[in-house]
Amino acid sequence: MNVLGRDFVIQPVAVIGAGPFGLSTAAHLQARGIPVRVFGDPMVSWRDSMPAGMLLKSTPAASNLDAPQPGHTLVDYCDAAGIRRLVTDEDIIPVETFIAYGQWFQQKLVPQLEQVRVVSVDRSERGGFQLKLDSGESFTARAVVVATGLSGLSHLPSELSAAAPDGPAPTAPVSHSSQHHDLSRYSGKELIVVGAGQSALETAVLAAEAGAQVRVVARGRGSVDFGAPPWKQPRLRPESPFGRAWSLWALTYYPHPYRRLPAGTRHYLVRRVLGPLGAWWLRDRFEGKVQVTEVDRILKADAADGHPALDVLTHTGAMDRLDADHVIAATGYRVDLAAMDFLGHELRAALAVSRGTPRLGAGYVSSVPGLYFTGLPAAASYGPVMRFVCGTEFASPRLARHLATAHG
């Protein structure tokens, strides 16, 4: 930190989180000459919460962390690492390569990253925010950017929670897909995976390839499906990182007016646009290897004998009971301010929210001046693109510009 005069200290901006959004935001703030302290374990959610052998659904064009200067794309990393370039929509990205790319980006652009945990954030009596670290240090920041990614936001539906009274865990009857790095532990076991999105379908495939007997349980007829390969994408529609469609193009490159839509519309689009769909390249590995049971809904789960069972309502209106050795809930993530327990109670109480998510204004600032949110917590304000790495291209420069203007 720079000291001007005897008593005036330039307070830094604190960025909490070292995943794609945190690293990209920090790089943009630094490029504007803003003192920044960045906290977190680089790419930790990708490293610890994704299964080994996973492949990214996103294309290379949709997998770049946005930087304020050229030379820091996924292709640039491939060149620097001396590995095959990942360029076209047909190039599939191993998760290990993406993690290494994020770590390379951090070392190049955010080398001062502090791998300590922020314990608490509260308002400071002198203005700004008071932060405490698990190292014992306490300091004041003029602004705080929350970029904690998916940490603490895994969602377990209430109908499954009865089978995991102490919470989901790989050693409990029910777990969440984010809790599995090595699925080989289920070799020779009967496994149920709940869900129909990429996480569910790829988890099922990886478990089956590791020797498990796997059944996917999905809600709705025709709910398990796969996207079209690149060569079958329509050609007369605008291109976006997610495919060729006017809606995807608008939501990717023009999310500015999204936050002005009615709340119900915003939350509906976040859930439905780019919703559950397997990657085109996963179909051949899935079909014939994983059993699929499509149901009207899951009524409840229990584990009276230590083995979970699901009571389901079929599309014919009949009841059925599905047994397994373990259930994995690939049921996504929900923004929950209560899970961000490093934010002081007063701060959380002061935040304007919409269905549990912070309501954000221009530049990703919350209703508490100086407190910003980016990544998944911003999706309800800026649209589905904020659920994906390519959302850094829109979010990071705009957040940095707003913060520089408001707190310059």
C-alpha positions as a LaTeX table, in Angstrom:
\begin{tabular}{lrrr}
\hline
Residue & $x$ (\AA) & $y$ (\AA) & $z$ (\AA) \\
\hline
Met1 & 0.00 & 0.00 & 0.00 \\
Asn2 & 1.16 & 3.56 & $-0.73$ \\
Val3 & 1.36 & 6.12 & 2.02 \\
Leu4 & 0.74 & 9.80 & 1.20 \\
Gly5 & 1.72 & 12.29 & 3.85 \\
Arg6 & 1.82 & 11.41 & 7.51 \\
Asp7 & $-1.60$ & 9.89 & 8.11 \\
Phe8 & $-3.25$ & 9.28 & 4.75 \\
Val9 & $-3.12$ & 5.69 & 3.58 \\
Ile10 & $-4.57$ & 4.56 & 0.27 \\
Gln11 & $-6.91$ & 1.76 & 1.22 \\
Pro12 & $-6.87$ & $-1.22$ & $-1.13$ \\
Val13 & $-9.80$ & $-2.94$ & $-2.77$ \\
Ala14 & $-10.29$ & $-6.48$ & $-1.43$ \\
Val15 & $-11.19$ & $-9.21$ & $-3.92$ \\
Ile16 & $-12.44$ & $-12.34$ & $-2.17$ \\
Gly17 & $-12.06$ & $-15.40$ & $-4.40$ \\
Ala18 & $-9.42$ & $-16.67$ & $-6.81$ \\
Gly19 & $-11.47$ & $-18.44$ & $-9.44$ \\
Pro20 & $-12.08$ & $-17.08$ & $-12.97$ \\
Phe21 & $-14.18$ & $-14.10$ & $-11.90$ \\
Gly22 & $-11.96$ & $-13.11$ & $-8.97$ \\
Leu23 & $-8.74$ & $-13.35$ & $-10.97$ \\
Ser24 & $-10.17$ & $-11.53$ & $-13.99$ \\
Thr25 & $-11.60$ & $-8.74$ & $-11.83$ \\
Ala26 & $-8.33$ & $-8.31$ & $-9.94$ \\
Ala27 & $-6.38$ & $-8.07$ & $-13.21$ \\
His28 & $-8.68$ & $-5.32$ & $-14.49$ \\
Leu29 & $-8.51$ & $-3.36$ & $-11.23$ \\
Gln30 & $-4.72$ & $-3.52$ & $-11.23$ \\
Ala31 & $-4.58$ & $-2.36$ & $-14.83$ \\
Arg32 & $-6.36$ & 0.81 & $-13.68$ \\
Gly33 & $-3.72$ & 1.39 & $-11.03$ \\
Ile34 & $-6.04$ & 0.51 & $-8.15$ \\
Pro35 & $-4.31$ & $-1.10$ & $-5.14$ \\
Val36 & $-5.78$ & $-4.59$ & $-4.76$ \\
Arg37 & $-5.47$ & $-7.39$ & $-2.25$ \\
Val38 & $-6.74$ & $-10.72$ & $-3.53$ \\
Phe39 & $-7.57$ & $-13.65$ & $-1.26$ \\
Gly40 & $-8.20$ & $-17.31$ & $-1.99$ \\
Asp41 & $-6.83$ & $-20.59$ & $-3.27$ \\
Pro42 & $-6.41$ & $-20.32$ & $-7.07$ \\
Met43 & $-9.01$ & $-22.35$ & $-8.99$ \\
Val44 & $-9.89$ & $-24.29$ & $-5.84$ \\
Ser45 & $-13.48$ & $-25.14$ & $-6.82$ \\
Trp46 & $-12.34$ & $-26.43$ & $-10.19$ \\
Arg47 & $-9.53$ & $-28.39$ & $-8.58$ \\
Asp48 & $-11.41$ & $-29.94$ & $-5.66$ \\
Ser49 & $-15.08$ & $-30.00$ & $-6.71$ \\
Met50 & $-14.86$ & $-31.37$ & $-10.23$ \\
Pro51 & $-14.35$ & $-35.09$ & $-10.97$ \\
Ala52 & $-11.05$ & $-36.30$ & $-12.36$ \\
Gly53 & $-11.36$ & $-36.96$ & $-16.07$ \\
Met54 & $-14.06$ & $-34.31$ & $-16.54$ \\
Leu55 & $-14.17$ & $-32.43$ & $-19.85$ \\
Leu56 & $-15.52$ & $-28.91$ & $-20.11$ \\
Lys57 & $-18.83$ & $-28.47$ & $-21.88$ \\
Ser58 & $-17.82$ & $-24.96$ & $-22.94$ \\
Thr59 & $-15.90$ & $-24.40$ & $-26.15$ \\
Pro60 & $-12.42$ & $-22.82$ & $-26.15$ \\
Ala61 & $-13.92$ & $-19.47$ & $-27.20$ \\
Ala62 & $-16.18$ & $-19.59$ & $-24.14$ \\
Ser63 & $-13.41$ & $-20.59$ & $-21.72$ \\
Asn64 & $-11.14$ & $-17.53$ & $-21.67$ \\
Leu65 & $-10.59$ & $-15.52$ & $-18.51$ \\
Asp66 & $-10.91$ & $-11.89$ & $-19.55$ \\
Ala67 & $-7.72$ & $-9.84$ & $-19.19$ \\
Pro68 & $-7.07$ & $-6.11$ & $-19.64$ \\
Gln69 & $-4.30$ & $-6.82$ & $-22.15$ \\
Pro70 & $-3.80$ & $-9.43$ & $-24.88$ \\
Gly71 & $-1.78$ & $-12.57$ & $-24.42$ \\
His72 & $-3.72$ & $-14.37$ & $-21.68$ \\
Thr73 & $-6.27$ & $-16.55$ & $-23.46$ \\
Leu74 & $-6.52$ & $-20.32$ & $-23.31$ \\
Val75 & $-4.69$ & $-20.51$ & $-26.63$ \\
Asp76 & $-1.89$ & $-18.34$ & $-25.22$ \\
Tyr77 & $-1.59$ & $-20.76$ & $-22.31$ \\
Cys78 & $-1.43$ & $-23.74$ & $-24.68$ \\
Asp79 & 1.40 & $-22.04$ & $-26.56$ \\
Ala80 & 3.25 & $-21.21$ & $-23.33$ \\
Ala81 & 2.82 & $-24.76$ & $-22.01$ \\
Gly82 & 3.84 & $-26.36$ & $-25.30$ \\
Ile83 & 0.62 & $-28.35$ & $-25.66$ \\
Arg84 & $-1.80$ & $-28.73$ & $-28.55$ \\
Arg85 & $-3.78$ & $-25.59$ & $-29.24$ \\
Leu86 & $-7.46$ & $-25.72$ & $-28.26$ \\
Val87 & $-9.17$ & $-23.43$ & $-30.74$ \\
Thr88 & $-12.18$ & $-24.80$ & $-32.60$ \\
Asp89 & $-15.63$ & $-25.68$ & $-31.29$ \\
Glu90 & $-14.70$ & $-29.33$ & $-31.80$ \\
Asp91 & $-11.70$ & $-29.09$ & $-29.44$ \\
Ile92 & $-12.65$ & $-30.44$ & $-26.00$ \\
Ile93 & $-10.95$ & $-29.07$ & $-22.90$ \\
Pro94 & $-9.85$ & $-31.44$ & $-20.10$ \\
Val95 & $-10.58$ & $-29.93$ & $-16.70$ \\
Glu96 & $-6.93$ & $-30.40$ & $-15.73$ \\
Thr97 & $-5.89$ & $-28.18$ & $-18.65$ \\
Phe98 & $-8.39$ & $-25.49$ & $-17.66$ \\
Ile99 & $-7.19$ & $-25.55$ & $-14.03$ \\
Ala100 & $-3.59$ & $-25.18$ & $-15.20$ \\
Tyr101 & $-4.65$ & $-22.29$ & $-17.46$ \\
Gly102 & $-6.29$ & $-20.49$ & $-14.53$ \\
Gln103 & $-3.22$ & $-20.99$ & $-12.37$ \\
Trp104 & $-0.99$ & $-19.68$ & $-15.19$ \\
Phe105 & $-3.26$ & $-16.63$ & $-15.56$ \\
Gln106 & $-2.96$ & $-16.00$ & $-11.81$ \\
Gln107 & 0.83 & $-16.29$ & $-11.82$ \\
Lys108 & 1.11 & $-13.92$ & $-14.76$ \\
Leu109 & $-1.43$ & $-11.26$ & $-13.78$ \\
Val110 & $-2.22$ & $-11.68$ & $-10.06$ \\
Pro111 & 1.09 & $-12.86$ & $-8.58$ \\
Gln112 & 0.42 & $-11.14$ & $-5.25$ \\
Leu113 & $-2.51$ & $-13.49$ & $-4.48$ \\
Glu114 & $-2.71$ & $-14.21$ & $-0.75$ \\
Gln115 & $-3.72$ & $-17.79$ & 0.00 \\
Val116 & $-5.46$ & $-16.97$ & 3.25 \\
Arg117 & $-9.15$ & $-16.99$ & 4.15 \\
Val118 & $-11.24$ & $-13.92$ & 4.82 \\
Val119 & $-12.97$ & $-14.60$ & 8.14 \\
Ser120 & $-15.19$ & $-11.53$ & 8.33 \\
Val121 & $-16.20$ & $-8.39$ & 6.48 \\
Asp122 & $-17.97$ & $-5.56$ & 8.32 \\
Arg123 & $-18.46$ & $-1.86$ & 7.86 \\
Ser124 & $-15.62$ & 0.23 & 9.20 \\
Glu125 & $-16.37$ & 3.14 & 11.49 \\
Arg126 & $-13.89$ & 5.18 & 9.47 \\
Gly127 & $-15.56$ & 4.36 & 6.16 \\
Gly128 & $-15.06$ & 1.40 & 3.88 \\
Phe129 & $-14.92$ & $-2.13$ & 5.25 \\
Gln130 & $-13.06$ & $-3.89$ & 8.03 \\
Leu131 & $-11.71$ & $-7.31$ & 7.05 \\
Lys132 & $-10.25$ & $-10.00$ & 9.28 \\
Leu133 & $-8.11$ & $-12.82$ & 7.92 \\
Asp134 & $-7.48$ & $-16.28$ & 9.34 \\
Ser135 & $-3.83$ & $-15.23$ & 9.63 \\
Gly136 & $-4.93$ & $-12.87$ & 12.40 \\
Glu137 & $-4.47$ & $-9.69$ & 10.34 \\
Ser138 & $-7.16$ & $-7.01$ & 10.28 \\
Phe139 & $-7.24$ & $-4.19$ & 7.72 \\
Thr140 & $-9.53$ & $-1.64$ & 6.08 \\
Ala141 & $-10.56$ & $-1.80$ & 2.43 \\
Arg142 & $-12.31$ & 0.97 & 0.54 \\
Ala143 & $-14.35$ & $-1.57$ & $-1.45$ \\
Val144 & $-14.93$ & $-5.32$ & $-1.46$ \\
Val145 & $-15.59$ & $-7.59$ & $-4.44$ \\
Val146 & $-17.20$ & $-10.93$ & $-3.59$ \\
Ala147 & $-16.12$ & $-13.48$ & $-6.20$ \\
Thr148 & $-16.32$ & $-16.71$ & $-4.23$ \\
Gly149 & $-17.74$ & $-18.77$ & $-7.08$ \\
Leu150 & $-19.71$ & $-21.88$ & $-6.18$ \\
Ser151 & $-18.23$ & $-22.23$ & $-2.68$ \\
Gly152 & $-20.97$ & $-23.12$ & $-0.21$ \\
Leu153 & $-23.75$ & $-22.84$ & $-2.80$ \\
Ser154 & $-24.38$ & $-26.50$ & $-3.68$ \\
His155 & $-28.10$ & $-27.21$ & $-3.64$ \\
Leu156 & $-29.71$ & $-30.33$ & $-2.15$ \\
Pro157 & $-33.49$ & $-30.47$ & $-2.80$ \\
Ser158 & $-35.63$ & $-30.89$ & 0.29 \\
Glu159 & $-37.00$ & $-34.23$ & $-0.92$ \\
Leu160 & $-33.49$ & $-35.69$ & $-0.73$ \\
Ser161 & $-32.40$ & $-34.11$ & 2.55 \\
Ala162 & $-34.18$ & $-36.65$ & 4.77 \\
Ala163 & $-31.68$ & $-39.29$ & 3.61 \\
Ala164 & $-28.79$ & $-37.03$ & 4.63 \\
Pro165 & $-29.81$ & $-35.53$ & 8.00 \\
Asp166 & $-26.22$ & $-34.51$ & 8.75 \\
Gly167 & $-25.73$ & $-33.05$ & 5.29 \\
Pro168 & $-24.64$ & $-34.59$ & 2.00 \\
Ala169 & $-21.28$ & $-36.35$ & 1.96 \\
Pro170 & $-19.58$ & $-39.12$ & $-0.07$ \\
Thr171 & $-19.67$ & $-41.33$ & 3.03 \\
Ala172 & $-23.35$ & $-40.59$ & 3.70 \\
Pro173 & $-26.25$ & $-42.17$ & 1.76 \\
Val174 & $-26.59$ & $-38.97$ & $-0.31$ \\
Ser175 & $-23.92$ & $-36.62$ & $-1.61$ \\
His176 & $-23.72$ & $-33.65$ & $-3.97$ \\
Ser177 & $-21.87$ & $-33.89$ & $-7.27$ \\
Ser178 & $-19.49$ & $-31.13$ & $-6.15$ \\
Gln179 & $-18.15$ & $-33.44$ & $-3.43$ \\
His180 & $-16.59$ & $-35.95$ & $-5.82$ \\
His181 & $-13.13$ & $-35.75$ & $-7.28$ \\
Asp182 & $-12.62$ & $-39.53$ & $-7.58$ \\
Leu183 & $-15.64$ & $-41.61$ & $-8.59$ \\
Ser184 & $-13.75$ & $-44.89$ & $-8.56$ \\
Arg185 & $-14.88$ & $-45.40$ & $-4.95$ \\
Tyr186 & $-18.24$ & $-46.55$ & $-6.38$ \\
Ser187 & $-16.78$ & $-49.31$ & $-8.54$ \\
Gly188 & $-19.03$ & $-52.35$ & $-8.23$ \\
Lys189 & $-21.76$ & $-50.29$ & $-6.49$ \\
Glu190 & $-25.28$ & $-49.38$ & $-7.58$ \\
Leu191 & $-25.42$ & $-45.63$ & $-7.98$ \\
Ile192 & $-28.29$ & $-43.22$ & $-8.63$ \\
Val193 & $-27.49$ & $-39.80$ & $-10.07$ \\
Val194 & $-30.31$ & $-37.26$ & $-9.77$ \\
Gly195 & $-30.41$ & $-34.60$ & $-12.47$ \\
Ala196 & $-30.40$ & $-34.10$ & $-16.22$ \\
Gly197 & $-27.74$ & $-31.46$ & $-16.82$ \\
Gln198 & $-24.14$ & $-31.84$ & $-17.93$ \\
Ser199 & $-22.96$ & $-32.35$ & $-14.36$ \\
Ala200 & $-25.39$ & $-35.23$ & $-13.84$ \\
Leu201 & $-24.77$ & $-36.92$ & $-17.17$ \\
Glu202 & $-20.99$ & $-36.63$ & $-17.06$ \\
Thr203 & $-20.87$ & $-37.76$ & $-13.43$ \\
Ala204 & $-22.93$ & $-40.80$ & $-14.46$ \\
Val205 & $-20.61$ & $-41.58$ & $-17.37$ \\
Leu206 & $-17.43$ & $-41.23$ & $-15.31$ \\
Ala207 & $-18.87$ & $-43.43$ & $-12.55$ \\
Ala208 & $-19.97$ & $-46.06$ & $-15.08$ \\
Glu209 & $-16.55$ & $-46.02$ & $-16.71$ \\
Ala210 & $-15.07$ & $-46.53$ & $-13.23$ \\
Gly211 & $-17.12$ & $-49.70$ & $-12.79$ \\
Ala212 & $-20.34$ & $-48.56$ & $-11.12$ \\
Gln213 & $-23.86$ & $-49.58$ & $-12.16$ \\
Val214 & $-25.47$ & $-46.20$ & $-12.76$ \\
Arg215 & $-29.04$ & $-45.01$ & $-13.12$ \\
Val216 & $-29.87$ & $-41.38$ & $-13.89$ \\
Val217 & $-33.17$ & $-40.23$ & $-12.38$ \\
Ala218 & $-34.49$ & $-37.13$ & $-14.15$ \\
Arg219 & $-37.70$ & $-35.18$ & $-13.84$ \\
Gly220 & $-39.79$ & $-34.75$ & $-16.99$ \\
Arg221 & $-40.31$ & $-36.59$ & $-20.24$ \\
Gly222 & $-37.43$ & $-36.27$ & $-22.66$ \\
Ser223 & $-35.42$ & $-34.48$ & $-19.98$ \\
Val224 & $-32.18$ & $-36.30$ & $-20.82$ \\
Asp225 & $-30.86$ & $-34.94$ & $-24.08$ \\
Phe226 & $-27.66$ & $-33.77$ & $-25.73$ \\
Gly227 & $-26.75$ & $-30.70$ & $-27.73$ \\
Ala228 & $-26.09$ & $-30.66$ & $-31.45$ \\
Pro229 & $-22.46$ & $-30.98$ & $-32.57$ \\
Pro230 & $-20.82$ & $-27.85$ & $-34.04$ \\
Trp231 & $-21.26$ & $-28.99$ & $-37.62$ \\
Lys232 & $-25.04$ & $-29.21$ & $-37.12$ \\
Gln233 & $-25.47$ & $-25.72$ & $-35.65$ \\
Pro234 & $-27.74$ & $-23.43$ & $-37.74$ \\
Arg235 & $-25.67$ & $-21.14$ & $-39.96$ \\
Leu236 & $-28.08$ & $-18.23$ & $-40.46$ \\
Arg237 & $-28.15$ & $-17.14$ & $-36.83$ \\
Pro238 & $-25.62$ & $-15.03$ & $-34.88$ \\
Glu239 & $-22.80$ & $-16.87$ & $-33.19$ \\
Ser240 & $-22.32$ & $-16.85$ & $-29.42$ \\
Pro241 & $-20.06$ & $-18.83$ & $-27.07$ \\
Phe242 & $-23.03$ & $-21.12$ & $-26.39$ \\
Gly243 & $-24.25$ & $-21.76$ & $-29.91$ \\
Arg244 & $-26.05$ & $-19.98$ & $-32.72$ \\
Ala245 & $-29.27$ & $-18.30$ & $-31.57$ \\
Trp246 & $-30.52$ & $-14.73$ & $-31.33$ \\
Ser247 & $-31.42$ & $-15.14$ & $-27.65$ \\
Leu248 & $-27.99$ & $-16.51$ & $-26.71$ \\
Trp249 & $-26.25$ & $-13.77$ & $-28.68$ \\
Ala250 & $-28.27$ & $-11.04$ & $-26.93$ \\
Leu251 & $-27.81$ & $-12.49$ & $-23.45$ \\
Thr252 & $-24.06$ & $-12.88$ & $-23.99$ \\
Tyr253 & $-23.17$ & $-9.52$ & $-25.51$ \\
Tyr254 & $-25.98$ & $-7.23$ & $-24.36$ \\
Pro255 & $-26.89$ & $-8.12$ & $-20.78$ \\
His256 & $-27.01$ & $-4.41$ & $-19.79$ \\
Pro257 & $-30.85$ & $-4.17$ & $-19.75$ \\
Tyr258 & $-31.36$ & $-7.57$ & $-18.13$ \\
Arg259 & $-31.48$ & $-6.16$ & $-14.59$ \\
Arg260 & $-34.42$ & $-3.94$ & $-15.60$ \\
Leu261 & $-36.65$ & $-6.90$ & $-16.44$ \\
Pro262 & $-39.33$ & $-7.92$ & $-13.91$ \\
Ala263 & $-37.89$ & $-10.08$ & $-11.12$ \\
Gly264 & $-39.96$ & $-13.11$ & $-12.09$ \\
Thr265 & $-38.74$ & $-12.93$ & $-15.67$ \\
Arg266 & $-35.10$ & $-12.57$ & $-14.64$ \\
His267 & $-35.15$ & $-15.56$ & $-12.30$ \\
Tyr268 & $-37.05$ & $-17.68$ & $-14.84$ \\
Leu269 & $-34.51$ & $-16.97$ & $-17.58$ \\
Val270 & $-31.57$ & $-17.75$ & $-15.29$ \\
Arg271 & $-33.09$ & $-21.18$ & $-14.65$ \\
Arg272 & $-34.27$ & $-21.97$ & $-18.16$ \\
Val273 & $-31.81$ & $-20.44$ & $-20.63$ \\
Leu274 & $-28.86$ & $-22.77$ & $-21.18$ \\
Gly275 & $-30.62$ & $-25.23$ & $-18.91$ \\
Pro276 & $-30.06$ & $-28.99$ & $-18.54$ \\
Leu277 & $-28.47$ & $-30.43$ & $-21.66$ \\
Gly278 & $-25.58$ & $-32.79$ & $-22.14$ \\
Ala279 & $-22.61$ & $-31.94$ & $-24.34$ \\
Trp280 & $-22.72$ & $-33.33$ & $-27.87$ \\
Trp281 & $-19.54$ & $-35.34$ & $-27.34$ \\
Leu282 & $-20.97$ & $-37.14$ & $-24.27$ \\
Arg283 & $-23.83$ & $-38.93$ & $-26.06$ \\
Asp284 & $-21.80$ & $-41.89$ & $-27.33$ \\
Arg285 & $-20.27$ & $-42.50$ & $-23.91$ \\
Phe286 & $-23.68$ & $-42.30$ & $-22.21$ \\
Glu287 & $-26.18$ & $-44.18$ & $-24.33$ \\
Gly288 & $-26.19$ & $-47.90$ & $-23.63$ \\
Lys289 & $-23.95$ & $-47.54$ & $-20.58$ \\
Val290 & $-26.21$ & $-45.62$ & $-18.20$ \\
Gln291 & $-29.81$ & $-46.48$ & $-17.37$ \\
Val292 & $-32.28$ & $-43.57$ & $-17.45$ \\
Thr293 & $-35.48$ & $-43.31$ & $-15.42$ \\
Glu294 & $-37.59$ & $-40.25$ & $-16.17$ \\
Val295 & $-40.16$ & $-39.49$ & $-13.47$ \\
Asp296 & $-42.84$ & $-36.92$ & $-12.82$ \\
Arg297 & $-41.15$ & $-36.05$ & $-9.54$ \\
Ile298 & $-39.22$ & $-37.42$ & $-6.61$ \\
Leu299 & $-41.45$ & $-37.60$ & $-3.57$ \\
Lys300 & $-38.91$ & $-38.38$ & $-0.86$ \\
Ala301 & $-35.74$ & $-40.22$ & $-0.01$ \\
Asp302 & $-34.85$ & $-42.30$ & 3.00 \\
Ala303 & $-32.00$ & $-44.46$ & 4.19 \\
Ala304 & $-33.46$ & $-46.57$ & 6.96 \\
Asp305 & $-31.01$ & $-49.44$ & 6.44 \\
Gly306 & $-28.05$ & $-47.28$ & 5.53 \\
His307 & $-28.79$ & $-47.61$ & 1.82 \\
Pro308 & $-30.75$ & $-44.80$ & 0.15 \\
Ala309 & $-34.06$ & $-45.31$ & $-1.63$ \\
Leu310 & $-36.11$ & $-42.85$ & $-3.64$ \\
Asp311 & $-39.89$ & $-42.85$ & $-3.73$ \\
Val312 & $-40.89$ & $-41.45$ & $-7.11$ \\
Leu313 & $-44.09$ & $-40.66$ & $-8.97$ \\
Thr314 & $-44.01$ & $-41.99$ & $-12.52$ \\
His315 & $-45.58$ & $-40.33$ & $-15.55$ \\
Thr316 & $-48.42$ & $-42.84$ & $-15.37$ \\
Gly317 & $-49.27$ & $-41.70$ & $-11.85$ \\
Ala318 & $-47.92$ & $-44.83$ & $-10.22$ \\
Met319 & $-45.56$ & $-44.90$ & $-7.25$ \\
Asp320 & $-42.20$ & $-46.59$ & $-7.56$ \\
Arg321 & $-39.25$ & $-47.15$ & $-5.25$ \\
Leu322 & $-35.67$ & $-47.02$ & $-6.51$ \\
Asp323 & $-32.86$ & $-48.48$ & $-4.40$ \\
Ala324 & $-29.11$ & $-47.97$ & $-4.63$ \\
Asp325 & $-25.92$ & $-48.07$ & $-2.61$ \\
His326 & $-25.53$ & $-44.32$ & $-2.94$ \\
Val327 & $-27.30$ & $-41.29$ & $-4.43$ \\
Ile328 & $-25.46$ & $-38.35$ & $-5.99$ \\
Ala329 & $-27.51$ & $-35.18$ & $-6.32$ \\
Ala330 & $-26.30$ & $-33.33$ & $-9.41$ \\
Thr331 & $-28.84$ & $-30.65$ & $-8.62$ \\
Gly332 & $-26.84$ & $-27.52$ & $-9.19$ \\
Tyr333 & $-26.22$ & $-24.46$ & $-7.09$ \\
Arg334 & $-28.36$ & $-21.80$ & $-5.46$ \\
Val335 & $-27.17$ & $-18.39$ & $-4.33$ \\
Asp336 & $-27.57$ & $-18.15$ & $-0.58$ \\
Leu337 & $-26.29$ & $-15.12$ & 1.31 \\
Ala338 & $-26.40$ & $-17.14$ & 4.53 \\
Ala339 & $-23.66$ & $-19.34$ & 3.05 \\
Met340 & $-21.46$ & $-16.25$ & 2.69 \\
Asp341 & $-20.95$ & $-16.21$ & 6.44 \\
Phe342 & $-17.83$ & $-14.07$ & 6.16 \\
Leu343 & $-20.17$ & $-11.15$ & 5.48 \\
Gly344 & $-21.19$ & $-9.64$ & 8.79 \\
His345 & $-24.82$ & $-9.87$ & 9.89 \\
Glu346 & $-25.33$ & $-6.11$ & 9.56 \\
Leu347 & $-24.03$ & $-6.15$ & 5.99 \\
Arg348 & $-26.24$ & $-9.05$ & 4.97 \\
Ala349 & $-29.26$ & $-7.39$ & 6.59 \\
Ala350 & $-28.57$ & $-4.17$ & 4.68 \\
Leu351 & $-28.38$ & $-5.86$ & 1.29 \\
Ala352 & $-31.38$ & $-5.50$ & $-1.01$ \\
Val353 & $-32.15$ & $-8.97$ & $-2.31$ \\
Ser354 & $-34.38$ & $-10.58$ & $-4.89$ \\
Arg355 & $-35.37$ & $-14.14$ & $-4.04$ \\
Gly356 & $-32.29$ & $-14.52$ & $-1.88$ \\
Thr357 & $-29.78$ & $-13.08$ & $-4.36$ \\
Pro358 & $-28.22$ & $-9.62$ & $-4.06$ \\
Arg359 & $-29.91$ & $-7.02$ & $-6.26$ \\
Leu360 & $-27.15$ & $-5.32$ & $-8.21$ \\
Gly361 & $-27.02$ & $-1.98$ & $-9.94$ \\
Ala362 & $-24.77$ & $-0.61$ & $-12.65$ \\
Gly363 & $-21.21$ & $-1.90$ & $-12.41$ \\
Tyr364 & $-22.21$ & $-4.89$ & $-10.25$ \\
Val365 & $-22.47$ & $-2.81$ & $-7.08$ \\
Ser366 & $-24.96$ & $-3.93$ & $-4.44$ \\
Ser367 & $-27.28$ & $-1.73$ & $-2.41$ \\
Val368 & $-24.39$ & $-1.32$ & 0.05 \\
Pro369 & $-22.04$ & 1.21 & $-1.60$ \\
Gly370 & $-18.60$ & $-0.29$ & $-2.13$ \\
Leu371 & $-19.76$ & $-3.91$ & $-1.91$ \\
Tyr372 & $-19.72$ & $-5.71$ & $-5.28$ \\
Phe373 & $-20.72$ & $-9.20$ & $-6.39$ \\
Thr374 & $-19.63$ & $-11.01$ & $-9.55$ \\
Gly375 & $-20.04$ & $-14.50$ & $-10.95$ \\
Leu376 & $-23.04$ & $-16.65$ & $-10.05$ \\
Pro377 & $-24.52$ & $-14.20$ & $-7.47$ \\
Ala378 & $-24.78$ & $-11.65$ & $-10.29$ \\
Ala379 & $-26.78$ & $-13.93$ & $-12.61$ \\
Ala380 & $-30.18$ & $-12.79$ & $-11.34$ \\
Ser381 & $-29.20$ & $-9.20$ & $-12.19$ \\
Tyr382 & $-27.15$ & $-9.65$ & $-15.36$ \\
Gly383 & $-28.39$ & $-12.89$ & $-16.83$ \\
Pro384 & $-27.37$ & $-16.51$ & $-17.44$ \\
Val385 & $-23.99$ & $-15.58$ & $-18.96$ \\
Met386 & $-22.80$ & $-14.88$ & $-15.41$ \\
Arg387 & $-22.95$ & $-18.61$ & $-14.71$ \\
Phe388 & $-20.10$ & $-19.22$ & $-17.14$ \\
Val389 & $-16.43$ & $-18.32$ & $-17.48$ \\
Cys390 & $-17.08$ & $-16.21$ & $-20.57$ \\
Gly391 & $-19.14$ & $-13.90$ & $-18.36$ \\
Thr392 & $-15.82$ & $-12.42$ & $-17.21$ \\
Glu393 & $-15.58$ & $-10.61$ & $-20.56$ \\
Phe394 & $-18.63$ & $-8.50$ & $-19.75$ \\
Ala395 & $-18.40$ & $-8.29$ & $-15.97$ \\
Ser396 & $-14.77$ & $-7.62$ & $-15.13$ \\
Pro397 & $-14.07$ & $-4.43$ & $-17.12$ \\
Arg398 & $-17.42$ & $-2.91$ & $-16.17$ \\
Leu399 & $-17.02$ & $-3.66$ & $-12.47$ \\
Ala400 & $-13.49$ & $-2.22$ & $-12.52$ \\
Arg401 & $-14.62$ & 0.92 & $-14.34$ \\
His402 & $-17.51$ & 1.51 & $-11.95$ \\
Leu403 & $-15.34$ & 0.95 & $-8.90$ \\
Ala404 & $-12.62$ & 3.26 & $-10.24$ \\
Thr405 & $-15.17$ & 5.99 & $-10.89$ \\
Ala406 & $-17.04$ & 5.62 & $-7.61$ \\
His407 & $-14.02$ & 5.08 & $-5.38$ \\
Gly408 & $-11.19$ & 6.69 & $-7.32$ \\
\hline
\end{tabular}
